[in-house]
């Protein structure tokens, strides 16, 4: 509860953009006043961009990737593609197709009611080439600029 968080001297909470995008969704979050209104938390809130979850849901987690496939664990990777536009993936709840762009990541984080917003980046798997990693980093830098532009465009003071 918010009271328990205060008793433990919690200074900030983290909300997960990817999972809140999937459920309940940005429209519902905004309609309900964001996480702070829904939870009763009255303090700073940080949101992530959703990038790590796209990777982990898409590849089955870092642990599985590092340790290797140990038989069929029933995992259906959801990542479909990563491009200059953003990341395309399947909703793990209903299978519908979703796209998260730098701009939509910022918009979702605003609907959540975040005080500190992070830019979308690609979390590359460990087994990709140095060249792919370099291209991914450069794309993440371009995404950061697009995120900043979206943040400024939506700034209401």
Rosetta constraint file for C-alpha pairs under 8 A:
AtomPair CA 1 CA 5 HARMONIC 6.39 0.50
AtomPair CA 1 CA 39 HARMONIC 7.84 0.50
AtomPair CA 2 CA 6 HARMONIC 6.24 0.50
AtomPair CA 2 CA 39 HARMONIC 7.25 0.50
AtomPair CA 2 CA 40 HARMONIC 6.12 0.50
AtomPair CA 2 CA 41 HARMONIC 5.26 0.50
AtomPair CA 2 CA 42 HARMONIC 7.94 0.50
AtomPair CA 3 CA 7 HARMONIC 6.20 0.50
AtomPair CA 4 CA 8 HARMONIC 6.33 0.50
AtomPair CA 5 CA 9 HARMONIC 6.41 0.50
AtomPair CA 5 CA 10 HARMONIC 5.24 0.50
AtomPair CA 6 CA 10 HARMONIC 5.61 0.50
AtomPair CA 6 CA 11 HARMONIC 7.95 0.50
AtomPair CA 11 CA 43 HARMONIC 7.07 0.50
AtomPair CA 11 CA 44 HARMONIC 7.08 0.50
AtomPair CA 12 CA 43 HARMONIC 6.38 0.50
AtomPair CA 12 CA 44 HARMONIC 4.98 0.50
AtomPair CA 12 CA 45 HARMONIC 5.49 0.50
AtomPair CA 12 CA 46 HARMONIC 7.12 0.50
AtomPair CA 13 CA 43 HARMONIC 7.92 0.50
AtomPair CA 13 CA 44 HARMONIC 6.70 0.50
AtomPair CA 13 CA 45 HARMONIC 4.90 0.50
AtomPair CA 13 CA 46 HARMONIC 6.15 0.50
AtomPair CA 14 CA 45 HARMONIC 5.78 0.50
AtomPair CA 14 CA 46 HARMONIC 4.76 0.50
AtomPair CA 14 CA 47 HARMONIC 5.52 0.50
AtomPair CA 14 CA 48 HARMONIC 7.54 0.50
AtomPair CA 15 CA 20 HARMONIC 7.97 0.50
AtomPair CA 15 CA 35 HARMONIC 7.82 0.50
AtomPair CA 15 CA 45 HARMONIC 7.15 0.50
AtomPair CA 15 CA 46 HARMONIC 6.29 0.50
AtomPair CA 15 CA 47 HARMONIC 4.88 0.50
AtomPair CA 15 CA 48 HARMONIC 6.95 0.50
AtomPair CA 16 CA 20 HARMONIC 6.14 0.50
AtomPair CA 16 CA 47 HARMONIC 5.90 0.50
AtomPair CA 16 CA 48 HARMONIC 5.88 0.50
AtomPair CA 16 CA 49 HARMONIC 7.88 0.50
AtomPair CA 16 CA 50 HARMONIC 7.00 0.50
AtomPair CA 17 CA 21 HARMONIC 5.87 0.50
AtomPair CA 17 CA 47 HARMONIC 6.17 0.50
AtomPair CA 17 CA 48 HARMONIC 5.84 0.50
AtomPair CA 17 CA 49 HARMONIC 5.93 0.50
AtomPair CA 17 CA 50 HARMONIC 5.19 0.50
AtomPair CA 17 CA 105 HARMONIC 7.52 0.50
AtomPair CA 17 CA 108 HARMONIC 6.84 0.50
AtomPair CA 17 CA 109 HARMONIC 6.25 0.50
AtomPair CA 17 CA 112 HARMONIC 7.83 0.50
AtomPair CA 18 CA 22 HARMONIC 6.42 0.50
AtomPair CA 18 CA 49 HARMONIC 7.36 0.50
AtomPair CA 18 CA 50 HARMONIC 4.46 0.50
AtomPair CA 18 CA 51 HARMONIC 7.82 0.50
AtomPair CA 18 CA 53 HARMONIC 6.35 0.50
AtomPair CA 18 CA 54 HARMONIC 7.47 0.50
AtomPair CA 19 CA 23 HARMONIC 6.11 0.50
AtomPair CA 19 CA 50 HARMONIC 7.99 0.50
AtomPair CA 20 CA 24 HARMONIC 5.78 0.50
AtomPair CA 20 CA 25 HARMONIC 5.71 0.50
AtomPair CA 20 CA 26 HARMONIC 7.20 0.50
AtomPair CA 20 CA 112 HARMONIC 7.89 0.50
AtomPair CA 21 CA 25 HARMONIC 4.48 0.50
AtomPair CA 21 CA 26 HARMONIC 5.81 0.50
AtomPair CA 21 CA 108 HARMONIC 6.76 0.50
AtomPair CA 22 CA 91 HARMONIC 6.58 0.50
AtomPair CA 22 CA 93 HARMONIC 7.65 0.50
AtomPair CA 24 CA 28 HARMONIC 6.00 0.50
AtomPair CA 24 CA 29 HARMONIC 6.67 0.50
AtomPair CA 25 CA 29 HARMONIC 6.21 0.50
AtomPair CA 26 CA 30 HARMONIC 6.03 0.50
AtomPair CA 26 CA 108 HARMONIC 5.55 0.50
AtomPair CA 26 CA 111 HARMONIC 5.57 0.50
AtomPair CA 26 CA 112 HARMONIC 6.88 0.50
AtomPair CA 27 CA 31 HARMONIC 6.10 0.50
AtomPair CA 27 CA 111 HARMONIC 7.30 0.50
AtomPair CA 28 CA 32 HARMONIC 6.10 0.50
AtomPair CA 29 CA 33 HARMONIC 6.26 0.50
AtomPair CA 29 CA 34 HARMONIC 4.90 0.50
AtomPair CA 29 CA 35 HARMONIC 7.01 0.50
AtomPair CA 29 CA 111 HARMONIC 6.01 0.50
AtomPair CA 29 CA 112 HARMONIC 5.77 0.50
AtomPair CA 30 CA 34 HARMONIC 5.35 0.50
AtomPair CA 30 CA 111 HARMONIC 4.78 0.50
AtomPair CA 30 CA 112 HARMONIC 6.50 0.50
AtomPair CA 30 CA 113 HARMONIC 7.75 0.50
AtomPair CA 32 CA 37 HARMONIC 7.04 0.50
AtomPair CA 32 CA 38 HARMONIC 6.57 0.50
AtomPair CA 33 CA 37 HARMONIC 5.24 0.50
AtomPair CA 33 CA 38 HARMONIC 6.78 0.50
AtomPair CA 33 CA 112 HARMONIC 7.83 0.50
AtomPair CA 33 CA 113 HARMONIC 7.41 0.50
AtomPair CA 34 CA 38 HARMONIC 6.29 0.50
AtomPair CA 34 CA 111 HARMONIC 6.16 0.50
AtomPair CA 34 CA 112 HARMONIC 4.46 0.50
AtomPair CA 34 CA 113 HARMONIC 4.89 0.50
AtomPair CA 35 CA 39 HARMONIC 5.81 0.50
AtomPair CA 35 CA 41 HARMONIC 7.85 0.50
AtomPair CA 35 CA 112 HARMONIC 5.67 0.50
AtomPair CA 35 CA 113 HARMONIC 6.41 0.50
AtomPair CA 36 CA 40 HARMONIC 5.52 0.50
AtomPair CA 36 CA 41 HARMONIC 4.91 0.50
AtomPair CA 36 CA 42 HARMONIC 6.33 0.50
AtomPair CA 36 CA 43 HARMONIC 7.98 0.50
AtomPair CA 36 CA 45 HARMONIC 7.97 0.50
AtomPair CA 36 CA 113 HARMONIC 7.02 0.50
AtomPair CA 37 CA 41 HARMONIC 7.05 0.50
AtomPair CA 44 CA 114 HARMONIC 7.70 0.50
AtomPair CA 44 CA 115 HARMONIC 5.96 0.50
AtomPair CA 44 CA 116 HARMONIC 7.77 0.50
AtomPair CA 45 CA 113 HARMONIC 7.83 0.50
AtomPair CA 45 CA 114 HARMONIC 5.27 0.50
AtomPair CA 45 CA 115 HARMONIC 5.34 0.50
AtomPair CA 45 CA 116 HARMONIC 6.38 0.50
AtomPair CA 46 CA 114 HARMONIC 5.66 0.50
AtomPair CA 46 CA 115 HARMONIC 6.03 0.50
AtomPair CA 46 CA 116 HARMONIC 4.63 0.50
AtomPair CA 46 CA 117 HARMONIC 6.18 0.50
AtomPair CA 47 CA 109 HARMONIC 6.38 0.50
AtomPair CA 47 CA 114 HARMONIC 5.99 0.50
AtomPair CA 47 CA 116 HARMONIC 6.40 0.50
AtomPair CA 47 CA 117 HARMONIC 5.46 0.50
AtomPair CA 47 CA 118 HARMONIC 6.55 0.50
AtomPair CA 48 CA 117 HARMONIC 6.70 0.50
AtomPair CA 48 CA 118 HARMONIC 5.43 0.50
AtomPair CA 48 CA 119 HARMONIC 7.75 0.50
AtomPair CA 49 CA 105 HARMONIC 5.97 0.50
AtomPair CA 49 CA 106 HARMONIC 7.56 0.50
AtomPair CA 49 CA 109 HARMONIC 7.59 0.50
AtomPair CA 49 CA 117 HARMONIC 7.36 0.50
AtomPair CA 49 CA 118 HARMONIC 5.25 0.50
AtomPair CA 49 CA 119 HARMONIC 5.51 0.50
AtomPair CA 49 CA 120 HARMONIC 4.80 0.50
AtomPair CA 49 CA 121 HARMONIC 7.43 0.50
AtomPair CA 50 CA 54 HARMONIC 6.31 0.50
AtomPair CA 50 CA 105 HARMONIC 7.19 0.50
AtomPair CA 50 CA 120 HARMONIC 6.70 0.50
AtomPair CA 51 CA 55 HARMONIC 6.51 0.50
AtomPair CA 51 CA 120 HARMONIC 5.63 0.50
AtomPair CA 51 CA 121 HARMONIC 5.48 0.50
AtomPair CA 51 CA 122 HARMONIC 5.68 0.50
AtomPair CA 51 CA 123 HARMONIC 6.34 0.50
AtomPair CA 52 CA 56 HARMONIC 6.11 0.50
AtomPair CA 52 CA 122 HARMONIC 7.27 0.50
AtomPair CA 52 CA 123 HARMONIC 5.67 0.50
AtomPair CA 53 CA 57 HARMONIC 5.63 0.50
AtomPair CA 53 CA 58 HARMONIC 7.79 0.50
AtomPair CA 54 CA 58 HARMONIC 5.66 0.50
AtomPair CA 54 CA 78 HARMONIC 7.91 0.50
AtomPair CA 54 CA 79 HARMONIC 6.53 0.50
AtomPair CA 54 CA 87 HARMONIC 7.65 0.50
AtomPair CA 54 CA 89 HARMONIC 7.45 0.50
AtomPair CA 55 CA 59 HARMONIC 5.93 0.50
AtomPair CA 55 CA 61 HARMONIC 7.50 0.50
AtomPair CA 55 CA 79 HARMONIC 7.23 0.50
AtomPair CA 55 CA 122 HARMONIC 7.58 0.50
AtomPair CA 55 CA 123 HARMONIC 6.04 0.50
AtomPair CA 55 CA 124 HARMONIC 7.28 0.50
AtomPair CA 55 CA 125 HARMONIC 7.67 0.50
AtomPair CA 56 CA 60 HARMONIC 5.41 0.50
AtomPair CA 56 CA 61 HARMONIC 4.23 0.50
AtomPair CA 56 CA 62 HARMONIC 6.43 0.50
AtomPair CA 57 CA 61 HARMONIC 6.47 0.50
AtomPair CA 57 CA 77 HARMONIC 6.16 0.50
AtomPair CA 57 CA 78 HARMONIC 6.02 0.50
AtomPair CA 57 CA 79 HARMONIC 7.07 0.50
AtomPair CA 58 CA 77 HARMONIC 4.47 0.50
AtomPair CA 58 CA 78 HARMONIC 4.53 0.50
AtomPair CA 58 CA 79 HARMONIC 4.10 0.50
AtomPair CA 58 CA 80 HARMONIC 7.73 0.50
AtomPair CA 58 CA 89 HARMONIC 7.59 0.50
AtomPair CA 59 CA 65 HARMONIC 7.18 0.50
AtomPair CA 59 CA 77 HARMONIC 5.53 0.50
AtomPair CA 59 CA 78 HARMONIC 7.64 0.50
AtomPair CA 59 CA 79 HARMONIC 7.29 0.50
AtomPair CA 60 CA 64 HARMONIC 6.15 0.50
AtomPair CA 60 CA 65 HARMONIC 7.15 0.50
AtomPair CA 60 CA 75 HARMONIC 6.52 0.50
AtomPair CA 60 CA 76 HARMONIC 7.81 0.50
AtomPair CA 60 CA 77 HARMONIC 6.14 0.50
AtomPair CA 61 CA 65 HARMONIC 6.37 0.50
AtomPair CA 62 CA 66 HARMONIC 6.02 0.50
AtomPair CA 62 CA 125 HARMONIC 7.92 0.50
AtomPair CA 63 CA 67 HARMONIC 5.89 0.50
AtomPair CA 64 CA 68 HARMONIC 5.48 0.50
AtomPair CA 64 CA 69 HARMONIC 6.25 0.50
AtomPair CA 65 CA 69 HARMONIC 7.21 0.50
AtomPair CA 65 CA 125 HARMONIC 7.78 0.50
AtomPair CA 66 CA 126 HARMONIC 7.84 0.50
AtomPair CA 78 CA 89 HARMONIC 5.31 0.50
AtomPair CA 78 CA 90 HARMONIC 4.93 0.50
AtomPair CA 78 CA 91 HARMONIC 7.15 0.50
AtomPair CA 78 CA 92 HARMONIC 6.77 0.50
AtomPair CA 79 CA 87 HARMONIC 7.62 0.50
AtomPair CA 79 CA 88 HARMONIC 6.38 0.50
AtomPair CA 79 CA 89 HARMONIC 4.32 0.50
AtomPair CA 79 CA 90 HARMONIC 6.55 0.50
AtomPair CA 80 CA 87 HARMONIC 7.68 0.50
AtomPair CA 80 CA 88 HARMONIC 5.42 0.50
AtomPair CA 80 CA 89 HARMONIC 4.92 0.50
AtomPair CA 80 CA 90 HARMONIC 7.22 0.50
AtomPair CA 81 CA 87 HARMONIC 5.81 0.50
AtomPair CA 81 CA 88 HARMONIC 5.19 0.50
AtomPair CA 81 CA 89 HARMONIC 6.89 0.50
AtomPair CA 82 CA 86 HARMONIC 5.80 0.50
AtomPair CA 82 CA 87 HARMONIC 4.41 0.50
AtomPair CA 82 CA 88 HARMONIC 6.32 0.50
AtomPair CA 83 CA 87 HARMONIC 6.40 0.50
AtomPair CA 84 CA 139 HARMONIC 6.70 0.50
AtomPair CA 85 CA 101 HARMONIC 6.12 0.50
AtomPair CA 86 CA 99 HARMONIC 6.73 0.50
AtomPair CA 86 CA 100 HARMONIC 5.66 0.50
AtomPair CA 86 CA 101 HARMONIC 4.24 0.50
AtomPair CA 86 CA 102 HARMONIC 6.66 0.50
AtomPair CA 87 CA 99 HARMONIC 5.58 0.50
AtomPair CA 87 CA 100 HARMONIC 5.32 0.50
AtomPair CA 87 CA 101 HARMONIC 6.43 0.50
AtomPair CA 88 CA 97 HARMONIC 7.09 0.50
AtomPair CA 88 CA 98 HARMONIC 5.73 0.50
AtomPair CA 88 CA 99 HARMONIC 4.43 0.50
AtomPair CA 88 CA 100 HARMONIC 6.56 0.50
AtomPair CA 89 CA 97 HARMONIC 5.84 0.50
AtomPair CA 89 CA 98 HARMONIC 5.37 0.50
AtomPair CA 89 CA 99 HARMONIC 6.38 0.50
AtomPair CA 90 CA 95 HARMONIC 5.20 0.50
AtomPair CA 90 CA 96 HARMONIC 5.45 0.50
AtomPair CA 90 CA 97 HARMONIC 4.54 0.50
AtomPair CA 90 CA 98 HARMONIC 5.81 0.50
AtomPair CA 91 CA 95 HARMONIC 4.80 0.50
AtomPair CA 91 CA 96 HARMONIC 5.21 0.50
AtomPair CA 91 CA 97 HARMONIC 6.12 0.50
AtomPair CA 91 CA 98 HARMONIC 6.41 0.50
AtomPair CA 100 CA 104 HARMONIC 5.87 0.50
AtomPair CA 100 CA 105 HARMONIC 6.11 0.50
AtomPair CA 101 CA 105 HARMONIC 5.97 0.50
AtomPair CA 101 CA 120 HARMONIC 7.47 0.50
AtomPair CA 102 CA 106 HARMONIC 6.48 0.50
AtomPair CA 102 CA 119 HARMONIC 6.75 0.50
AtomPair CA 102 CA 120 HARMONIC 5.36 0.50
AtomPair CA 102 CA 143 HARMONIC 5.61 0.50
AtomPair CA 102 CA 144 HARMONIC 7.23 0.50
AtomPair CA 102 CA 146 HARMONIC 6.16 0.50
AtomPair CA 102 CA 147 HARMONIC 5.06 0.50
AtomPair CA 103 CA 107 HARMONIC 6.34 0.50
AtomPair CA 103 CA 146 HARMONIC 6.63 0.50
AtomPair CA 103 CA 147 HARMONIC 5.51 0.50
AtomPair CA 103 CA 150 HARMONIC 5.57 0.50
AtomPair CA 104 CA 108 HARMONIC 6.01 0.50
AtomPair CA 105 CA 109 HARMONIC 6.20 0.50
AtomPair CA 105 CA 119 HARMONIC 7.46 0.50
AtomPair CA 105 CA 120 HARMONIC 6.56 0.50
AtomPair CA 105 CA 147 HARMONIC 7.92 0.50
AtomPair CA 106 CA 110 HARMONIC 6.21 0.50
AtomPair CA 106 CA 117 HARMONIC 7.16 0.50
AtomPair CA 106 CA 118 HARMONIC 7.78 0.50
AtomPair CA 106 CA 119 HARMONIC 7.18 0.50
AtomPair CA 106 CA 147 HARMONIC 6.40 0.50
AtomPair CA 106 CA 150 HARMONIC 6.89 0.50
AtomPair CA 106 CA 151 HARMONIC 6.53 0.50
AtomPair CA 107 CA 111 HARMONIC 6.32 0.50
AtomPair CA 108 CA 112 HARMONIC 6.30 0.50
AtomPair CA 109 CA 113 HARMONIC 6.50 0.50
AtomPair CA 109 CA 114 HARMONIC 5.90 0.50
AtomPair CA 109 CA 117 HARMONIC 6.47 0.50
AtomPair CA 110 CA 114 HARMONIC 5.86 0.50
AtomPair CA 110 CA 117 HARMONIC 7.94 0.50
AtomPair CA 119 CA 143 HARMONIC 7.38 0.50
AtomPair CA 119 CA 144 HARMONIC 5.54 0.50
AtomPair CA 119 CA 147 HARMONIC 5.85 0.50
AtomPair CA 119 CA 148 HARMONIC 7.85 0.50
AtomPair CA 120 CA 140 HARMONIC 7.16 0.50
AtomPair CA 120 CA 143 HARMONIC 6.54 0.50
AtomPair CA 120 CA 144 HARMONIC 6.77 0.50
AtomPair CA 120 CA 147 HARMONIC 7.36 0.50
AtomPair CA 121 CA 139 HARMONIC 8.00 0.50
AtomPair CA 121 CA 140 HARMONIC 4.81 0.50
AtomPair CA 121 CA 141 HARMONIC 7.94 0.50
AtomPair CA 121 CA 143 HARMONIC 6.88 0.50
AtomPair CA 121 CA 144 HARMONIC 7.52 0.50
AtomPair CA 122 CA 136 HARMONIC 6.51 0.50
AtomPair CA 122 CA 137 HARMONIC 7.60 0.50
AtomPair CA 122 CA 140 HARMONIC 6.25 0.50
AtomPair CA 124 CA 128 HARMONIC 7.32 0.50
AtomPair CA 124 CA 133 HARMONIC 6.76 0.50
AtomPair CA 124 CA 136 HARMONIC 7.39 0.50
AtomPair CA 128 CA 132 HARMONIC 6.26 0.50
AtomPair CA 128 CA 133 HARMONIC 6.78 0.50
AtomPair CA 129 CA 133 HARMONIC 6.26 0.50
AtomPair CA 130 CA 134 HARMONIC 6.15 0.50
AtomPair CA 131 CA 135 HARMONIC 6.25 0.50
AtomPair CA 132 CA 136 HARMONIC 6.01 0.50
AtomPair CA 133 CA 137 HARMONIC 6.14 0.50
AtomPair CA 134 CA 138 HARMONIC 6.27 0.50
AtomPair CA 135 CA 139 HARMONIC 6.11 0.50
AtomPair CA 136 CA 140 HARMONIC 6.05 0.50
AtomPair CA 137 CA 141 HARMONIC 6.26 0.50
AtomPair CA 138 CA 142 HARMONIC 6.42 0.50
AtomPair CA 139 CA 143 HARMONIC 6.07 0.50
AtomPair CA 140 CA 144 HARMONIC 6.07 0.50
AtomPair CA 141 CA 145 HARMONIC 6.51 0.50
AtomPair CA 142 CA 146 HARMONIC 6.39 0.50
AtomPair CA 143 CA 147 HARMONIC 6.01 0.50
AtomPair CA 144 CA 148 HARMONIC 6.16 0.50
AtomPair CA 145 CA 149 HARMONIC 6.21 0.50
AtomPair CA 146 CA 150 HARMONIC 6.19 0.50
AtomPair CA 147 CA 151 HARMONIC 6.07 0.50
AtomPair CA 148 CA 152 HARMONIC 6.14 0.50
AtomPair CA 149 CA 153 HARMONIC 6.04 0.50
AtomPair CA 150 CA 154 HARMONIC 6.14 0.50
AtomPair CA 151 CA 155 HARMONIC 6.06 0.50
